[in-house]
Amino acid sequence: MHIEILGSGCARCHSLEANVRKALQLLGKEAQVTAVTDMAQIMAYGVMSMPALVVDGKVLASGRVLSPEEVKRALVSAGI
């Protein structure tokens, strides 16, 4: 599983990354989590609001910081 946090590297992006890591811990799962700050890569996903959460190439959320519980639900609904 590959998880990407799309954004400029701002505090909100870091918060989302921390919440993703917490959700993975709660689920007992491991994943490669990377931050993507390159605007060309971000635009390739069609994301206009950041931060955004991408799992295995699929955008699950954008424009807000999900709580660890929200990330957990998103990952479970994505079949993770």
N, CA, C and O atoms as a DFTB+ gen file, in Angstrom:
320 C
 N C O
     1  1       0.855      -1.167       0.000
     2  2       0.000       0.000       0.000
     3  2       0.904       1.234       0.000
     4  3       1.862       1.326       0.767
     5  1       0.574       2.166      -0.870
     6  2       1.325       3.414      -0.965
     7  2       0.374       4.582      -0.727
     8  3      -0.616       4.749      -1.439
     9  1       0.689       5.384       0.280
    10  2      -0.140       6.533       0.630
    11  2       0.653       7.798       0.354
    12  3       1.810       7.925       0.753
    13  1       0.007       8.732      -0.336
    14  2       0.632      10.021      -0.626
    15  2      -0.181      11.136       0.016
    16  3      -1.411      11.128      -0.004
    17  1       0.540      12.095       0.586
    18  2      -0.066      13.308       1.108
    19  2       0.327      14.413       0.136
    20  3       1.503      14.760       0.027
    21  1      -0.651      14.961      -0.564
    22  2      -0.383      16.002      -1.547
    23  2      -0.542      17.364      -0.898
    24  3      -1.541      17.626      -0.227
    25  1       0.442      18.232      -1.096
    26  2       0.352      19.585      -0.560
    27  2       1.673      20.311      -0.644
    28  3       2.665      19.785      -1.149
    29  1       1.666      21.520      -0.142
    30  2       2.833      22.390      -0.242
    31  2       3.851      22.163       0.861
    32  3       4.927      22.761       0.843
    33  1       3.528      21.309       1.818
    34  2       4.423      21.086       2.948
    35  2       4.048      21.951       4.139
    36  3       4.849      22.138       5.055
    37  1       2.846      22.470       4.127
    38  2       2.366      23.361       5.190
    39  2       2.012      22.563       6.453
    40  3       2.084      21.334       6.469
    41  1       1.632      23.284       7.496
    42  2       1.265      22.660       8.767
    43  2       0.079      21.709       8.600
    44  3       0.038      20.654       9.232
    45  1      -0.880      22.076       7.756
    46  2      -2.040      21.214       7.524
    47  2      -1.624      19.894       6.874
    48  3      -2.165      18.836       7.193
    49  1      -0.670      19.969       5.973
    50  2      -0.163      18.760       5.308
    51  2       0.519      17.845       6.323
    52  3       0.323      16.630       6.306
    53  1       1.313      18.436       7.199
    54  2       1.999      17.661       8.227
    55  2       0.992      17.044       9.200
    56  3       1.187      15.921       9.665
    57  1      -0.074      17.769       9.506
    58  2      -1.117      17.240      10.390
    59  2      -1.802      16.042       9.757
    60  3      -2.051      15.039      10.426
    61  1      -2.108      16.143       8.468
    62  2      -2.737      15.016       7.777
    63  2      -1.808      13.812       7.771
    64  3      -2.252      12.686       7.995
    65  1      -0.538      14.035       7.521
    66  2       0.420      12.925       7.524
    67  2       0.474      12.261       8.899
    68  3       0.495      11.034       8.993
    69  1       0.497      13.054       9.955
    70  2       0.514      12.498      11.318
    71  2      -0.756      11.697      11.581
    72  3      -0.698      10.634      12.200
    73  1      -1.901      12.193      11.120
    74  2      -3.165      11.489      11.318
    75  2      -3.227      10.192      10.521
    76  3      -3.817       9.208      10.968
    77  1      -2.615      10.194       9.336
    78  2      -2.544       8.969       8.531
    79  2      -1.710       7.920       9.263
    80  3      -2.093       6.753       9.339
    81  1      -0.584       8.341       9.794
    82  2       0.280       7.405      10.517
    83  2      -0.430       6.856      11.762
    84  3      -0.291       5.677      12.089
    85  1      -1.182       7.703      12.447
    86  2      -1.941       7.274      13.622
    87  2      -3.022       6.270      13.204
    88  3      -3.211       5.257      13.877
    89  1      -3.725       6.535      12.112
    90  2      -4.765       5.632      11.625
    91  2      -4.163       4.278      11.258
    92  3      -4.748       3.239      11.562
    93  1      -3.016       4.281      10.617
    94  2      -2.355       3.025      10.268
    95  2      -2.009       2.240      11.526
    96  3      -2.157       1.019      11.568
    97  1      -1.549       2.948      12.543
    98  2      -1.225       2.311      13.815
    99  2      -2.487       1.692      14.437
   100  3      -2.451       0.565      14.932
   101  1      -3.597       2.436      14.406
   102  2      -4.853       1.938      14.958
   103  2      -5.342       0.693      14.218
   104  3      -5.918      -0.215      14.816
   105  1      -5.102       0.670      12.912
   106  2      -5.522      -0.470      12.091
   107  2      -4.539      -1.636      12.146
   108  3      -4.852      -2.743      11.709
   109  1      -3.352      -1.379      12.685
   110  2      -2.331      -2.415      12.704
   111  2      -1.773      -2.707      11.327
   112  3      -1.360      -3.832      11.046
   113  1      -1.759      -1.697      10.465
   114  2      -1.290      -1.847       9.080
   115  2       0.000      -1.058       8.877
   116  3       0.304      -0.118       9.612
   117  1       0.735      -1.466       7.869
   118  2       1.934      -0.738       7.461
   119  2       1.753      -0.259       6.042
   120  3       1.107      -0.917       5.226
   121  1       2.329       0.895       5.754
   122  2       2.255       1.453       4.402
   123  2       3.410       2.412       4.197
   124  3       3.976       2.952       5.148
   125  1       3.736       2.605       2.959
   126  2       4.716       3.614       2.597
   127  2       3.952       4.932       2.514
   128  3       3.022       5.063       1.717
   129  1       4.342       5.912       3.337
   130  2       3.687       7.216       3.352
   131  2       4.694       8.248       2.853
   132  3       5.778       8.402       3.416
   133  1       4.316       8.955       1.779
   134  2       5.206       9.969       1.234
   135  2       4.465      11.285       1.054
   136  3       3.257      11.318       0.820
   137  1       5.217      12.356       1.167
   138  2       4.677      13.693       0.928
   139  2       5.024      14.095      -0.500
   140  3       6.167      13.955      -0.934
   141  1       4.044      14.588      -1.212
   142  2       4.248      15.037      -2.592
   143  2       4.023      16.548      -2.612
   144  3       2.920      17.026      -2.346
   145  1       5.083      17.290      -2.929
   146  2       4.980      18.746      -2.963
   147  2       5.131      19.313      -4.365
   148  3       4.948      20.513      -4.573
   149  1       5.463      18.462      -5.328
   150  2       5.642      18.910      -6.708
   151  2       4.273      19.215      -7.326
   152  3       3.424      18.330      -7.439
   153  1       4.071      20.456      -7.718
   154  2       2.765      20.880      -8.223
   155  2       2.347      20.136      -9.492
   156  3       1.155      19.904      -9.698
   157  1       3.285      19.763     -10.330
   158  2       2.942      19.014     -11.543
   159  2       2.350      17.652     -11.177
   160  3       1.368      17.217     -11.779
   161  1       2.948      16.985     -10.191
   162  2       2.429      15.693      -9.742
   163  2       1.051      15.861      -9.101
   164  3       0.151      15.054      -9.328
   165  1       0.897      16.912      -8.300
   166  2      -0.381      17.172      -7.636
   167  2      -1.464      17.443      -8.675
   168  3      -2.571      16.915      -8.568
   169  1      -1.160      18.243      -9.655
   170  2      -2.137      18.578     -10.697
   171  2      -2.498      17.354     -11.535
   172  3      -3.610      17.266     -12.055
   173  1      -1.568      16.413     -11.667
   174  2      -1.848      15.196     -12.427
   175  2      -2.981      14.390     -11.787
   176  3      -3.671      13.635     -12.473
   177  1      -3.170      14.546     -10.492
   178  2      -4.278      13.889      -9.796
   179  2      -5.577      14.677      -9.926
   180  3      -6.640      14.183      -9.547
   181  1      -5.504      15.891     -10.455
   182  2      -6.695      16.721     -10.585
   183  2      -7.115      17.370      -9.277
   184  3      -8.250      17.828      -9.144
   185  1      -6.214      17.412      -8.322
   186  2      -6.505      17.985      -7.006
   187  2      -6.352      19.495      -7.064
   188  3      -5.324      20.009      -7.504
   189  1      -7.385      20.200      -6.615
   190  2      -7.348      21.663      -6.601
   191  2      -7.271      22.221      -5.182
   192  3      -6.878      23.372      -4.991
   193  1      -7.642      21.418      -4.189
   194  2      -7.602      21.837      -2.786
   195  2      -6.684      20.900      -2.022
   196  3      -6.753      19.679      -2.157
   197  1      -5.828      21.502      -1.222
   198  2      -4.871      20.706      -0.460
   199  2      -5.039      20.981       1.024
   200  3      -5.522      22.043       1.415
   201  1      -4.638      20.021       1.849
   202  2      -3.957      18.777       1.519
   203  2      -4.916      17.739       0.949
   204  3      -6.136      17.853       1.065
   205  1      -4.324      16.729       0.334
   206  2      -5.125      15.645      -0.231
   207  2      -4.515      14.314       0.175
   208  3      -3.306      14.195       0.372
   209  1      -5.376      13.323       0.294
   210  2      -4.972      11.977       0.659
   211  2      -5.172      11.064      -0.544
   212  3      -6.277      10.951      -1.075
   213  1      -4.089      10.413      -0.969
   214  2      -4.128       9.507      -2.116
   215  2      -3.631       8.138      -1.654
   216  3      -2.563       8.027      -1.051
   217  1      -4.411       7.104      -1.941
   218  2      -4.032       5.744      -1.580
   219  2      -3.991       4.907      -2.849
   220  3      -4.988       4.770      -3.558
   221  1      -2.826       4.356      -3.117
   222  2      -2.618       3.517      -4.306
   223  2      -3.151       4.196      -5.566
   224  3      -3.803       3.561      -6.394
   225  1      -2.865       5.497      -5.703
   226  2      -3.220       6.247      -6.902
   227  2      -4.629       6.804      -6.926
   228  3      -5.001       7.476      -7.887
   229  1      -5.424       6.547      -5.900
   230  2      -6.811       7.020      -5.867
   231  2      -6.959       8.126      -4.814
   232  3      -6.584       7.945      -3.655
   233  1      -7.506       9.266      -5.230
   234  2      -7.729      10.376      -4.309
   235  2      -8.920      10.041      -3.418
   236  3     -10.035       9.854      -3.906
   237  1      -8.680       9.966      -2.106
   238  2      -9.743       9.652      -1.154
   239  2     -10.332      10.897      -0.510
   240  3     -11.499      10.899      -0.118
   241  1      -9.532      11.962      -0.396
   242  2     -10.016      13.197       0.225
   243  2      -9.114      14.344      -0.185
   244  3      -7.925      14.160      -0.446
   245  1      -9.707      15.542      -0.236
   246  2      -8.893      16.724      -0.521
   247  2      -9.532      17.946       0.119
   248  3     -10.743      18.000       0.332
   249  1      -8.684      18.928       0.419
   250  2      -9.162      20.208       0.916
   251  2      -9.331      20.316       2.410
   252  3      -9.714      21.374       2.911
   253  1      -9.054      19.242       3.143
   254  2      -9.175      19.335       4.594
   255  2      -8.314      18.281       5.276
   256  3      -7.888      17.305       4.659
   257  1      -8.070      18.502       6.564
   258  2      -7.287      17.567       7.357
   259  2      -8.252      16.583       8.007
   260  3      -9.065      16.958       8.852
   261  1      -8.154      15.335       7.608
   262  2      -8.985      14.295       8.199
   263  2      -8.438      13.921       9.567
   264  3      -7.225      13.922       9.778
   265  1      -9.326      13.604      10.489
   266  2      -8.910      13.110      11.798
   267  2      -8.391      11.684      11.626
   268  3      -8.644      11.062      10.594
   269  1      -7.674      11.158      12.611
   270  2      -7.226       9.759      12.497
   271  2      -8.391       8.797      12.281
   272  3      -8.262       7.839      11.518
   273  1      -9.514       9.033      12.932
   274  2     -10.687       8.159      12.773
   275  2     -11.252       8.269      11.354
   276  3     -11.659       7.262      10.772
   277  1     -11.281       9.483      10.792
   278  2     -11.766       9.659       9.418
   279  2     -10.835       8.974       8.418
   280  3     -11.293       8.360       7.454
   281  1      -9.534       9.085       8.652
   282  2      -8.564       8.410       7.782
   283  2      -8.774       6.909       7.873
   284  3      -8.772       6.211       6.859
   285  1      -8.953       6.422       9.073
   286  2      -9.182       4.992       9.289
   287  2     -10.398       4.509       8.502
   288  3     -10.332       3.483       7.825
   289  1     -11.510       5.246       8.589
   290  2     -12.725       4.875       7.844
   291  2     -12.471       4.907       6.344
   292  3     -12.924       4.020       5.621
   293  1     -11.745       5.929       5.863
   294  2     -11.451       6.040       4.435
   295  2     -10.611       4.870       3.952
   296  3     -10.854       4.326       2.875
   297  1      -9.623       4.482       4.749
   298  2      -8.778       3.357       4.362
   299  2      -9.569       2.049       4.343
   300  3      -9.411       1.234       3.434
   301  1     -10.412       1.858       5.340
   302  2     -11.230       0.638       5.394
   303  2     -12.188       0.591       4.216
   304  3     -12.351      -0.458       3.594
   305  1     -12.826       1.717       3.901
   306  2     -13.766       1.733       2.771
   307  2     -13.062       1.543       1.441
   308  3     -13.682       1.113       0.468
   309  1     -11.766       1.861       1.387
   310  2     -10.983       1.655       0.171
   311  2     -10.472       0.211       0.075
   312  3      -9.803      -0.158      -0.890
   313  1     -10.795      -0.586       1.079
   314  2     -10.402      -1.985       1.046
   315  2      -9.027      -2.266       1.618
   316  3      -8.431      -3.306       1.342
   317  1      -8.534      -1.347       2.406
   318  2      -7.202      -1.511       2.994
   319  2      -7.320      -2.270       4.303
   320  3      -6.313      -2.518       4.966
